[in-house]
């Protein structure tokens, strides 16, 4: 016999507002897709998203 519970009680956690989550300084995030070799994805998985964001933020434009 399965018992199904219906939650009609008050939630203990506050709901997040509508829309995409904001960044730490309040800037909106944008989602894009990239095709990279498996070795680069392995590095990103190893070091994490914060490392990748710092790497891109500190990147210098290529010399011409």
C-alpha positions in Angstrom: 0.0 0.0 0.0 1.5 3.4 -1.0 0.8 6.4 1.0 1.0 9.7 -0.8 1.5 12.9 1.3 0.1 16.2 0.1 2.0 19.2 1.5 -0.5 21.9 2.4 1.6 23.3 5.2 3.8 26.4 5.3 7.2 26.1 3.8 10.2 26.5 6.1 12.5 27.8 3.4 11.9 31.0 1.6 11.3 30.7 -2.1 13.8 32.2 -4.6 12.4 35.0 -6.7 11.6 34.6 -10.4 14.2 34.9 -13.1 17.8 33.8 -13.4 20.0 33.9 -10.3 22.2 37.0 -9.9 26.0 36.8 -9.5 27.8 37.7 -6.3 28.0 41.4 -7.3 24.4 41.5 -8.6 25.2 41.2 -12.3 23.0 39.0 -14.4 24.4 35.7 -15.7 24.2 34.6 -19.3 24.1 31.0 -20.4 26.1 29.9 -23.5 27.3 26.6 -24.9 30.9 25.7 -25.9 32.4 22.7 -27.7 35.8 22.0 -26.2 38.2 19.0 -26.3 37.8 16.4 -23.5 41.2 17.4 -22.0 40.0 21.0 -21.4 36.7 19.9 -19.9 38.7 17.6 -17.5 40.7 20.7 -16.4 37.6 22.7 -15.8 36.1 19.8 -13.8 39.3 19.4 -11.8 39.8 23.1 -10.9 36.2 24.2 -10.8 34.0 27.0 -12.2 35.5 29.7 -9.9 39.0 29.0 -11.3 37.6 29.3 -14.9 35.9 32.6 -14.1 39.1 34.1 -12.6 41.1 32.8 -15.6 38.8 34.5 -18.1 38.6 37.7 -16.0 42.4 38.0 -15.9 42.9 37.1 -19.5 44.7 39.6 -21.7 43.7 40.2 -25.4 46.0 38.5 -27.9 48.8 40.5 -29.4 48.4 41.4 -33.1 
